[in-house]
Structure formats: C-alpha cells, structure tokens
Amino acid sequence: MAISPELLEILVCPKCKGEIVMTTGGDALDCAACKLRYRVEDDIPVMLIDEASPL
C-alpha cells in the first residue's frame, strides 16, 4: 500500500510548510524549497526535520 493521494495533498514540509513531492521510487518525499528529503518507511512518511537528509 502506497501513500494515498489524499494524504499527499495535505502533507507539507515541517520546516517551511511548503509543498512536498513523492520521489519516483516512492521511498521518500522531497521539499524543493528546503532541499530536504524525508524517507518513507513501511508506507509511513517520517516527517521529522532531524531525520531528513539533504538533497
């Protein structure tokens, strides 16, 4: 089960509150404004700033 489109519509970057987009592989969410990548584990996005990796 992947992240639902409805959930993606309401999720925002926790740092800048900007739009996030799913990566092609579906294993992460990217914020272009902050240049951060939030991983997805077992279809659950880990939206912690401290856990994000730089793009």
N, CA, C and O atoms as a GROMACS GRO file, in nm:
protein
  220
    1MET      N    1   0.084  -0.119   0.000
    1MET     CA    2   0.000   0.000   0.000
    1MET      C    3   0.088   0.124   0.000
    1MET      O    4   0.173   0.139   0.088
    2ALA      N    5   0.069   0.210  -0.095
    2ALA     CA    6   0.147   0.333  -0.105
    2ALA      C    7   0.075   0.446  -0.030
    2ALA      O    8  -0.038   0.431   0.015
    3ILE      N    9   0.143   0.557  -0.020
    3ILE     CA   10   0.081   0.675   0.043
    3ILE      C   11  -0.032   0.722  -0.048
    3ILE      O   12  -0.014   0.737  -0.169
    4SER      N   13  -0.146   0.746   0.010
    4SER     CA   14  -0.264   0.784  -0.069
    4SER      C   15  -0.248   0.927  -0.123
    4SER      O   16  -0.184   1.011  -0.059
    5PRO      N   17  -0.307   0.953  -0.239
    5PRO     CA   18  -0.303   1.089  -0.295
    5PRO      C   19  -0.367   1.192  -0.202
    5PRO      O   20  -0.325   1.307  -0.198
    6GLU      N   21  -0.469   1.150  -0.127
    6GLU     CA   22  -0.535   1.242  -0.033
    6GLU      C   23  -0.438   1.285   0.077
    6GLU      O   24  -0.438   1.402   0.117
    7LEU      N   25  -0.357   1.193   0.127
    7LEU     CA   26  -0.259   1.226   0.229
    7LEU      C   27  -0.151   1.316   0.172
    7LEU      O   28  -0.109   1.412   0.238
    8LEU      N   29  -0.106   1.288   0.051
    8LEU     CA   30  -0.004   1.372  -0.012
    8LEU      C   31  -0.052   1.516  -0.030
    8LEU      O   32   0.028   1.610  -0.024
    9GLU      N   33  -0.181   1.533  -0.054
    9GLU     CA   34  -0.237   1.668  -0.072
    9GLU      C   35  -0.227   1.751   0.056
    9GLU      O   36  -0.211   1.873   0.048
   10ILE      N   37  -0.237   1.688   0.173
   10ILE     CA   38  -0.237   1.765   0.297
   10ILE      C   39  -0.100   1.770   0.366
   10ILE      O   40  -0.078   1.853   0.454
   11LEU      N   41  -0.009   1.681   0.326
   11LEU     CA   42   0.124   1.684   0.386
   11LEU      C   43   0.204   1.804   0.336
   11LEU      O   44   0.199   1.837   0.217
   12VAL      N   45   0.275   1.868   0.426
   12VAL     CA   46   0.365   1.978   0.392
   12VAL      C   47   0.498   1.956   0.461
   12VAL      O   48   0.508   1.876   0.554
   13CYS      N   49   0.597   2.026   0.416
   13CYS     CA   50   0.729   2.019   0.478
   13CYS      C   51   0.718   2.076   0.620
   13CYS      O   52   0.666   2.186   0.638
   14PRO      N   53   0.765   2.002   0.720
   14PRO     CA   54   0.753   2.052   0.857
   14PRO      C   55   0.843   2.173   0.885
   14PRO      O   56   0.822   2.244   0.983
   15LYS      N   57   0.943   2.195   0.801
   15LYS     CA   58   1.035   2.307   0.823
   15LYS      C   59   0.980   2.437   0.766
   15LYS      O   60   0.974   2.539   0.836
   16CYS      N   61   0.940   2.435   0.638
   16CYS     CA   62   0.897   2.559   0.572
   16CYS      C   63   0.747   2.564   0.542
   16CYS      O   64   0.696   2.667   0.497
   17LYS      N   65   0.678   2.454   0.566
   17LYS     CA   66   0.534   2.441   0.536
   17LYS      C   67   0.506   2.446   0.386
   17LYS      O   68   0.394   2.475   0.345
   18GLY      N   69   0.609   2.417   0.305
   18GLY     CA   70   0.595   2.417   0.160
   18GLY      C   71   0.550   2.282   0.108
   18GLY      O   72   0.533   2.186   0.183
   19GLU      N   73   0.531   2.278  -0.022
   19GLU     CA   74   0.484   2.156  -0.090
   19GLU      C   75   0.594   2.050  -0.092
   19GLU      O   76   0.712   2.080  -0.108
   20ILE      N   77   0.552   1.926  -0.076
   20ILE     CA   78   0.643   1.813  -0.089
   20ILE      C   79   0.594   1.723  -0.200
   20ILE      O   80   0.474   1.715  -0.226
   21VAL      N   81   0.686   1.655  -0.264
   21VAL     CA   82   0.650   1.563  -0.374
   21VAL      C   83   0.715   1.429  -0.349
   21VAL      O   84   0.825   1.420  -0.294
   22MET      N   85   0.647   1.325  -0.392
   22MET     CA   86   0.700   1.190  -0.376
   22MET      C   87   0.807   1.164  -0.481
   22MET      O   88   0.794   1.207  -0.596
   23THR      N   89   0.911   1.095  -0.441
   23THR     CA   90   1.016   1.057  -0.536
   23THR      C   91   0.962   0.952  -0.632
   23THR      O   92   0.859   0.890  -0.605
   24THR      N   93   1.031   0.933  -0.741
   24THR     CA   94   0.987   0.838  -0.842
   24THR      C   95   0.974   0.697  -0.786
   24THR      O   96   0.881   0.624  -0.821
   25GLY      N   97   1.066   0.658  -0.700
   25GLY     CA   98   1.062   0.525  -0.641
   25GLY      C   99   0.960   0.511  -0.529
   25GLY      O  100   0.932   0.400  -0.485
   26GLY      N  101   0.905   0.623  -0.481
   26GLY     CA  102   0.806   0.618  -0.374
   26GLY      C  103   0.865   0.592  -0.237
   26GLY      O  104   0.792   0.560  -0.143
   27ASP      N  105   0.997   0.605  -0.225
   27ASP     CA  106   1.062   0.575  -0.097
   27ASP      C  107   1.095   0.700  -0.016
   27ASP      O  108   1.153   0.690   0.092
   28ALA      N  109   1.058   0.818  -0.068
   28ALA     CA  110   1.089   0.941   0.003
   28ALA      C  111   0.999   1.054  -0.047
   28ALA      O  112   0.935   1.044  -0.152
   29LEU      N  113   0.996   1.162   0.032
   29LEU     CA  114   0.924   1.284  -0.004
   29LEU      C  115   1.025   1.397  -0.006
   29LEU      O  116   1.105   1.411   0.087
   30ASP      N  117   1.023   1.478  -0.112
   30ASP     CA  118   1.120   1.586  -0.127
   30ASP      C  119   1.055   1.723  -0.113
   30ASP      O  120   0.944   1.746  -0.160
   31CYS      N  121   1.128   1.813  -0.047
   31CYS     CA  122   1.090   1.954  -0.041
   31CYS      C  123   1.193   2.031  -0.121
   31CYS      O  124   1.310   2.036  -0.083
   32ALA      N  125   1.151   2.090  -0.232
   32ALA     CA  126   1.243   2.164  -0.318
   32ALA      C  127   1.289   2.294  -0.252
   32ALA      O  128   1.402   2.337  -0.272
   33ALA      N  129   1.202   2.356  -0.173
   33ALA     CA  130   1.237   2.483  -0.108
   33ALA      C  131   1.348   2.466  -0.005
   33ALA      O  132   1.442   2.546  -0.002
   34CYS      N  133   1.338   2.365   0.079
   34CYS     CA  134   1.437   2.341   0.185
   34CYS      C  135   1.550   2.252   0.139
   34CYS      O  136   1.653   2.240   0.206
   35LYS      N  137   1.531   2.188   0.024
   35LYS     CA  138   1.630   2.089  -0.026
   35LYS      C  139   1.650   1.976   0.073
   35LYS      O  140   1.762   1.935   0.102
   36LEU      N  141   1.536   1.925   0.126
   36LEU     CA  142   1.538   1.815   0.221
   36LEU      C  143   1.459   1.696   0.166
   36LEU      O  144   1.364   1.713   0.090
   37ARG      N  145   1.500   1.578   0.206
   37ARG     CA  146   1.431   1.454   0.169
   37ARG      C  147   1.388   1.382   0.296
   37ARG      O  148   1.470   1.356   0.384
   38TYR      N  149   1.259   1.351   0.303
   38TYR     CA  150   1.202   1.277   0.416
   38TYR      C  151   1.175   1.135   0.370
   38TYR      O  152   1.105   1.114   0.270
   39ARG      N  153   1.228   1.037   0.439
   39ARG     CA  154   1.213   0.898   0.397
   39ARG      C  155   1.073   0.845   0.431
   39ARG      O  156   1.003   0.899   0.516
   40VAL      N  157   1.036   0.740   0.361
   40VAL     CA  158   0.909   0.670   0.383
   40VAL      C  159   0.944   0.528   0.424
   40VAL      O  160   1.009   0.455   0.348
   41GLU      N  161   0.901   0.488   0.542
   41GLU     CA  162   0.926   0.352   0.592
   41GLU      C  163   0.793   0.280   0.611
   41GLU      O  164   0.706   0.328   0.683
   42ASP      N  165   0.778   0.167   0.549
   42ASP     CA  166   0.655   0.087   0.558
   42ASP      C  167   0.532   0.172   0.527
   42ASP      O  168   0.430   0.164   0.596
   43ASP      N  169   0.544   0.253   0.421
   43ASP     CA  170   0.435   0.341   0.375
   43ASP      C  171   0.399   0.450   0.475
   43ASP      O  172   0.290   0.506   0.468
   44ILE      N  173   0.488   0.480   0.568
   44ILE     CA  174   0.465   0.586   0.666
   44ILE      C  175   0.575   0.691   0.648
   44ILE      O  176   0.692   0.660   0.666
   45PRO      N  177   0.538   0.815   0.614
   45PRO     CA  178   0.639   0.918   0.599
   45PRO      C  179   0.697   0.959   0.735
   45PRO      O  180   0.624   0.982   0.830
   46VAL      N  181   0.829   0.968   0.741
   46VAL     CA  182   0.898   1.012   0.862
   46VAL      C  183   0.924   1.162   0.845
   46VAL      O  184   1.023   1.203   0.785
   47MET      N  185   0.833   1.243   0.898
   47MET     CA  186   0.836   1.388   0.875
   47MET      C  187   0.903   1.462   0.991
   47MET      O  188   0.849   1.559   1.043
   48LEU      N  189   1.019   1.416   1.030
   48LEU     CA  190   1.096   1.480   1.136
   48LEU      C  191   1.214   1.554   1.072
   48LEU      O  192   1.290   1.496   0.996
   49ILE      N  193   1.228   1.682   1.104
   49ILE     CA  194   1.334   1.762   1.044
   49ILE      C  195   1.471   1.703   1.073
   49ILE      O  196   1.557   1.700   0.986
   50ASP      N  197   1.491   1.656   1.194
   50ASP     CA  198   1.620   1.597   1.233
   50ASP      C  199   1.651   1.468   1.159
   50ASP      O  200   1.768   1.430   1.148
   51GLU      N  201   1.550   1.401   1.108
   51GLU     CA  202   1.568   1.273   1.037
   51GLU      C  203   1.580   1.294   0.885
   51GLU      O  204   1.610   1.199   0.813
   52ALA      N  205   1.557   1.416   0.837
   52ALA     CA  206   1.563   1.444   0.694
   52ALA      C  207   1.707   1.444   0.645
   52ALA      O  208   1.800   1.472   0.721
   53SER      N  209   1.724   1.413   0.517
   53SER     CA  210   1.857   1.418   0.457
   53SER      C  211   1.858   1.525   0.349
   53SER      O  212   1.755   1.552   0.287
   54PRO      N  213   1.974   1.588   0.325
   54PRO     CA  214   1.980   1.692   0.221
   54PRO      C  215   1.970   1.631   0.082
   54PRO      O  216   2.013   1.518   0.058
   55LEU      N  217   1.913   1.706  -0.009
   55LEU     CA  218   1.903   1.663  -0.149
   55LEU      C  219   2.035   1.682  -0.219
   55LEU      O  220   2.047   1.651  -0.337
   0.00000   0.00000   0.00000
